[in-house]
Amino acid sequence: MGRRPATAYQPDEAFAMAEATQAPPRPLVPEDVAATVGFLASEAAEALTGQVLTVDGGSLLR
């Protein structure tokens, strides 16, 4: 998969560290966010209210 233009500003070491701290064993891609938005726009999410969903591969633990 590799890096995307949105991460080009990050030094390789910083990108590798961020990638190492997330759950998926691959870089996150725009399609990851798009899939979440698609779910939220669907009827399957109609019971969700007042939630904050962070699409970061598990880097931010709450």
KOLGU-4560 file (N, C-alpha, C; in nm, 3 decimals, padded with zeros to 5 digits):
<recs>
<n_xx: 00.082 n_yy: -00.118 n_zz: 00.000 ca_xx: 00.000 ca_yy: 00.000 ca_zz: 00.000 c_xx: 00.087 c_yy: 00.125 c_zz: 00.000 mol: A seq: 1 type: MET>
<n_xx: 00.171 n_yy: 00.139 n_zz: 00.098 ca_xx: 00.263 ca_yy: 00.250 ca_zz: 00.101 c_xx: 00.204 c_yy: 00.381 c_zz: 00.149 mol: A seq: 2 type: GLY>
<n_xx: 00.289 n_yy: 00.482 n_zz: 00.147 ca_xx: 00.248 ca_yy: 00.613 ca_zz: 00.195 c_xx: 00.163 c_yy: 00.684 c_zz: 00.092 mol: A seq: 3 type: ARG>
<n_xx: 00.084 n_yy: 00.777 n_zz: 00.141 ca_xx: -00.003 ca_yy: 00.859 ca_zz: 00.057 c_xx: 00.048 c_yy: 01.003 c_zz: 00.061 mol: A seq: 4 type: ARG>
<n_xx: 00.006 n_yy: 01.087 n_zz: -00.032 ca_xx: 00.050 ca_yy: 01.226 ca_zz: -00.034 c_xx: 00.025 c_yy: 01.300 c_zz: 00.097 mol: A seq: 5 type: PRO>
<n_xx: -00.082 n_yy: 01.264 n_zz: 00.168 ca_xx: -00.115 ca_yy: 01.334 ca_zz: 00.293 c_xx: -00.010 c_yy: 01.312 c_zz: 00.402 mol: A seq: 6 type: ALA>
<n_xx: 00.073 n_yy: 01.209 n_zz: 00.389 ca_xx: 00.175 ca_yy: 01.183 ca_zz: 00.491 c_xx: 00.315 c_yy: 01.217 c_zz: 00.442 mol: A seq: 7 type: THR>
<n_xx: 00.325 n_yy: 01.278 n_zz: 00.325 ca_xx: 00.456 ca_yy: 01.309 ca_zz: 00.267 c_xx: 00.539 c_yy: 01.404 c_zz: 00.354 mol: A seq: 8 type: ALA>
<n_xx: 00.472 n_yy: 01.487 n_zz: 00.433 ca_xx: 00.543 ca_yy: 01.583 ca_zz: 00.518 c_xx: 00.614 c_yy: 01.516 c_zz: 00.635 mol: A seq: 9 type: TYR>
<n_xx: 00.571 n_yy: 01.397 n_zz: 00.673 ca_xx: 00.629 ca_yy: 01.329 ca_zz: 00.789 c_xx: 00.763 c_yy: 01.266 c_zz: 00.755 mol: A seq: 10 type: GLN>
<n_xx: 00.862 n_yy: 01.283 n_zz: 00.842 ca_xx: 00.986 ca_yy: 01.209 ca_zz: 00.822 c_xx: 00.958 c_yy: 01.058 c_zz: 00.829 mol: A seq: 11 type: PRO>
<n_xx: 01.037 n_yy: 00.980 n_zz: 00.761 ca_xx: 01.016 ca_yy: 00.835 ca_zz: 00.760 c_xx: 01.011 c_yy: 00.775 c_zz: 00.899 mol: A seq: 12 type: ASP>
<n_xx: 01.094 n_yy: 00.824 n_zz: 00.990 ca_xx: 01.097 ca_yy: 00.770 ca_zz: 01.126 c_xx: 00.966 c_yy: 00.796 c_zz: 01.199 mol: A seq: 13 type: GLU>
<n_xx: 00.910 n_yy: 00.916 n_zz: 01.182 ca_xx: 00.783 ca_yy: 00.950 ca_zz: 01.247 c_xx: 00.669 c_yy: 00.868 c_zz: 01.189 mol: A seq: 14 type: ALA>
<n_xx: 00.671 n_yy: 00.848 n_zz: 01.058 ca_xx: 00.566 ca_yy: 00.768 ca_zz: 00.994 c_xx: 00.574 c_yy: 00.624 c_zz: 01.045 mol: A seq: 15 type: PHE>
<n_xx: 00.693 n_yy: 00.569 n_zz: 01.052 ca_xx: 00.710 ca_yy: 00.432 ca_zz: 01.100 c_xx: 00.664 c_yy: 00.417 c_zz: 01.244 mol: A seq: 16 type: ALA>
<n_xx: 00.691 n_yy: 00.517 n_zz: 01.328 ca_xx: 00.649 ca_yy: 00.511 ca_zz: 01.468 c_xx: 00.496 c_yy: 00.516 c_zz: 01.478 mol: A seq: 17 type: MET>
<n_xx: 00.433 n_yy: 00.603 n_zz: 01.401 ca_xx: 00.287 ca_yy: 00.612 ca_zz: 01.403 c_xx: 00.226 c_yy: 00.481 c_zz: 01.354 mol: A seq: 18 type: ALA>
<n_xx: 00.283 n_yy: 00.425 n_zz: 01.249 ca_xx: 00.231 ca_yy: 00.300 ca_zz: 01.194 c_xx: 00.247 c_yy: 00.186 c_zz: 01.295 mol: A seq: 19 type: GLU>
<n_xx: 00.354 n_yy: 00.188 n_zz: 01.372 ca_xx: 00.381 ca_yy: 00.081 ca_zz: 01.469 c_xx: 00.286 c_yy: 00.085 c_zz: 01.589 mol: A seq: 20 type: ALA>
<n_xx: 00.223 n_yy: 00.201 n_zz: 01.615 ca_xx: 00.137 ca_yy: 00.213 ca_zz: 01.733 c_xx: -00.010 c_yy: 00.188 c_zz: 01.703 mol: A seq: 21 type: THR>
<n_xx: -00.044 n_yy: 00.157 n_zz: 01.579 ca_xx: -00.185 ca_yy: 00.133 ca_zz: 01.547 c_xx: -00.212 c_yy: -00.016 c_zz: 01.534 mol: A seq: 22 type: GLN>
<n_xx: -00.338 n_yy: -00.054 n_zz: 01.546 ca_xx: -00.375 ca_yy: -00.195 ca_zz: 01.544 c_xx: -00.363 c_yy: -00.259 c_zz: 01.406 mol: A seq: 23 type: ALA>
<n_xx: -00.413 n_yy: -00.197 n_zz: 01.298 ca_xx: -00.400 ca_yy: -00.262 ca_zz: 01.167 c_xx: -00.253 c_yy: -00.267 c_zz: 01.124 mol: A seq: 24 type: PRO>
<n_xx: -00.209 n_yy: -00.378 n_zz: 01.068 ca_xx: -00.068 ca_yy: -00.390 ca_zz: 01.027 c_xx: -00.043 c_yy: -00.328 c_zz: 00.890 mol: A seq: 25 type: PRO>
<n_xx: -00.098 n_yy: -00.210 n_zz: 00.867 ca_xx: -00.084 ca_yy: -00.140 ca_zz: 00.740 c_xx: -00.110 c_yy: 00.008 c_zz: 00.764 mol: A seq: 26 type: ARG>
<n_xx: -00.065 n_yy: 00.093 n_zz: 00.672 ca_xx: -00.097 ca_yy: 00.234 ca_zz: 00.686 c_xx: -00.247 c_yy: 00.257 c_zz: 00.670 mol: A seq: 27 type: PRO>
<n_xx: -00.299 n_yy: 00.355 n_zz: 00.741 ca_xx: -00.439 ca_yy: 00.393 ca_zz: 00.722 c_xx: -00.451 c_yy: 00.469 c_zz: 00.590 mol: A seq: 28 type: LEU>
<n_xx: -00.565 n_yy: 00.455 n_zz: 00.526 ca_xx: -00.587 ca_yy: 00.519 ca_zz: 00.396 c_xx: -00.720 c_yy: 00.595 c_zz: 00.399 mol: A seq: 29 type: VAL>
<n_xx: -00.740 n_yy: 00.687 n_zz: 00.306 ca_xx: -00.866 ca_yy: 00.763 ca_zz: 00.305 c_xx: -00.990 c_yy: 00.673 c_zz: 00.302 mol: A seq: 30 type: PRO>
<n_xx: -00.979 n_yy: 00.558 n_zz: 00.243 ca_xx: -01.093 ca_yy: 00.467 ca_zz: 00.237 c_xx: -01.136 c_yy: 00.419 c_zz: 00.376 mol: A seq: 31 type: GLU>
<n_xx: -01.044 n_yy: 00.421 n_zz: 00.473 ca_xx: -01.081 ca_yy: 00.385 ca_zz: 00.610 c_xx: -01.180 c_yy: 00.486 c_zz: 00.666 mol: A seq: 32 type: ASP>
<n_xx: -01.155 n_yy: 00.613 n_zz: 00.643 ca_xx: -01.247 ca_yy: 00.717 ca_zz: 00.688 c_xx: -01.377 c_yy: 00.710 c_zz: 00.608 mol: A seq: 33 type: VAL>
<n_xx: -01.367 n_yy: 00.689 n_zz: 00.477 ca_xx: -01.485 ca_yy: 00.683 ca_zz: 00.392 c_xx: -01.577 c_yy: 00.569 c_zz: 00.436 mol: A seq: 34 type: ALA>
<n_xx: -01.522 n_yy: 00.456 n_zz: 00.476 ca_xx: -01.605 ca_yy: 00.344 ca_zz: 00.521 c_xx: -01.679 c_yy: 00.380 c_zz: 00.648 mol: A seq: 35 type: ALA>
<n_xx: -01.614 n_yy: 00.453 n_zz: 00.737 ca_xx: -01.680 ca_yy: 00.496 ca_zz: 00.861 c_xx: -01.792 c_yy: 00.594 c_zz: 00.832 mol: A seq: 36 type: THR>
<n_xx: -01.766 n_yy: 00.689 n_zz: 00.743 ca_xx: -01.869 ca_yy: 00.786 ca_zz: 00.706 c_xx: -01.987 c_yy: 00.714 c_zz: 00.640 mol: A seq: 37 type: VAL>
<n_xx: -01.957 n_yy: 00.617 n_zz: 00.554 ca_xx: -02.063 ca_yy: 00.540 ca_zz: 00.491 c_xx: -02.150 c_yy: 00.468 c_zz: 00.592 mol: A seq: 38 type: GLY>
<n_xx: -02.086 n_yy: 00.410 n_zz: 00.693 ca_xx: -02.162 ca_yy: 00.344 ca_zz: 00.800 c_xx: -02.248 c_yy: 00.444 c_zz: 00.874 mol: A seq: 39 type: PHE>
<n_xx: -02.192 n_yy: 00.558 n_zz: 00.911 ca_xx: -02.268 ca_yy: 00.658 ca_zz: 00.986 c_xx: -02.385 c_yy: 00.713 c_zz: 00.906 mol: A seq: 40 type: LEU>
<n_xx: -02.373 n_yy: 00.714 n_zz: 00.776 ca_xx: -02.482 ca_yy: 00.763 ca_zz: 00.691 c_xx: -02.587 c_yy: 00.656 c_zz: 00.664 mol: A seq: 41 type: ALA>
<n_xx: -02.561 n_yy: 00.533 n_zz: 00.706 ca_xx: -02.654 ca_yy: 00.424 ca_zz: 00.678 c_xx: -02.756 c_yy: 00.407 c_zz: 00.791 mol: A seq: 42 type: SER>
<n_xx: -02.858 n_yy: 00.329 n_zz: 00.762 ca_xx: -02.960 ca_yy: 00.299 ca_zz: 00.864 c_xx: -02.903 c_yy: 00.217 c_zz: 00.979 mol: A seq: 43 type: GLU>
<n_xx: -02.794 n_yy: 00.147 n_zz: 00.955 ca_xx: -02.733 ca_yy: 00.066 ca_zz: 01.061 c_xx: -02.684 c_yy: 00.150 c_zz: 01.178 mol: A seq: 44 type: ALA>
<n_xx: -02.660 n_yy: 00.279 n_zz: 01.154 ca_xx: -02.610 ca_yy: 00.367 ca_zz: 01.258 c_xx: -02.717 c_yy: 00.456 c_zz: 01.318 mol: A seq: 45 type: ALA>
<n_xx: -02.844 n_yy: 00.428 n_zz: 01.290 ca_xx: -02.949 ca_yy: 00.520 ca_zz: 01.333 c_xx: -02.961 c_yy: 00.531 c_zz: 01.485 mol: A seq: 46 type: GLU>
<n_xx: -02.912 n_yy: 00.436 n_zz: 01.560 ca_xx: -02.921 ca_yy: 00.443 ca_zz: 01.705 c_xx: -02.802 c_yy: 00.516 c_zz: 01.768 mol: A seq: 47 type: ALA>
<n_xx: -02.703 n_yy: 00.550 n_zz: 01.690 ca_xx: -02.587 ca_yy: 00.622 ca_zz: 01.743 c_xx: -02.620 c_yy: 00.770 c_zz: 01.755 mol: A seq: 48 type: LEU>
<n_xx: -02.601 n_yy: 00.825 n_zz: 01.873 ca_xx: -02.621 ca_yy: 00.968 ca_zz: 01.895 c_xx: -02.514 c_yy: 01.018 c_zz: 01.989 mol: A seq: 49 type: THR>
<n_xx: -02.465 n_yy: 01.136 n_zz: 01.962 ca_xx: -02.371 ca_yy: 01.201 ca_zz: 02.052 c_xx: -02.240 c_yy: 01.128 c_zz: 02.072 mol: A seq: 50 type: GLY>
<n_xx: -02.193 n_yy: 01.059 n_zz: 01.971 ca_xx: -02.069 ca_yy: 00.983 ca_zz: 01.982 c_xx: -01.957 c_yy: 01.051 c_zz: 01.905 mol: A seq: 51 type: GLN>
<n_xx: -01.835 n_yy: 01.028 n_zz: 01.950 ca_xx: -01.717 ca_yy: 01.072 ca_zz: 01.877 c_xx: -01.643 c_yy: 00.948 c_zz: 01.833 mol: A seq: 52 type: VAL>
<n_xx: -01.631 n_yy: 00.929 n_zz: 01.704 ca_xx: -01.558 ca_yy: 00.815 ca_zz: 01.650 c_xx: -01.426 c_yy: 00.866 c_zz: 01.593 mol: A seq: 53 type: LEU>
<n_xx: -01.317 n_yy: 00.812 n_zz: 01.641 ca_xx: -01.185 ca_yy: 00.851 ca_zz: 01.595 c_xx: -01.132 c_yy: 00.741 c_zz: 01.506 mol: A seq: 54 type: THR>
<n_xx: -01.113 n_yy: 00.769 n_zz: 01.380 ca_xx: -01.064 ca_yy: 00.670 ca_zz: 01.285 c_xx: -00.912 c_yy: 00.687 c_zz: 01.277 mol: A seq: 55 type: VAL>
<n_xx: -00.843 n_yy: 00.619 n_zz: 01.369 ca_xx: -00.697 ca_yy: 00.635 ca_zz: 01.376 c_xx: -00.625 c_yy: 00.502 c_zz: 01.393 mol: A seq: 56 type: ASP>
<n_xx: -00.693 n_yy: 00.392 n_zz: 01.369 ca_xx: -00.629 ca_yy: 00.262 ca_zz: 01.379 c_xx: -00.597 c_yy: 00.219 c_zz: 01.520 mol: A seq: 57 type: GLY>
<n_xx: -00.658 n_yy: 00.283 n_zz: 01.616 ca_xx: -00.634 ca_yy: 00.246 ca_zz: 01.756 c_xx: -00.520 c_yy: 00.321 c_zz: 01.821 mol: A seq: 58 type: GLY>
<n_xx: -00.467 n_yy: 00.423 n_zz: 01.755 ca_xx: -00.357 ca_yy: 00.499 ca_zz: 01.815 c_xx: -00.399 c_yy: 00.578 c_zz: 01.937 mol: A seq: 59 type: SER>
<n_xx: -00.523 n_yy: 00.623 n_zz: 01.939 ca_xx: -00.576 ca_yy: 00.698 ca_zz: 02.053 c_xx: -00.666 c_yy: 00.606 c_zz: 02.134 mol: A seq: 60 type: LEU>
<n_xx: -00.623 n_yy: 00.571 n_zz: 02.251 ca_xx: -00.702 ca_yy: 00.482 ca_zz: 02.335 c_xx: -00.777 c_yy: 00.565 c_zz: 02.438 mol: A seq: 61 type: LEU>
<n_xx: -00.905 n_yy: 00.538 n_zz: 02.452 ca_xx: -00.986 ca_yy: 00.612 ca_zz: 02.551 c_xx: -01.033 c_yy: 00.518 c_zz: 02.656 mol: A seq: 62 type: ARG>
</recs>
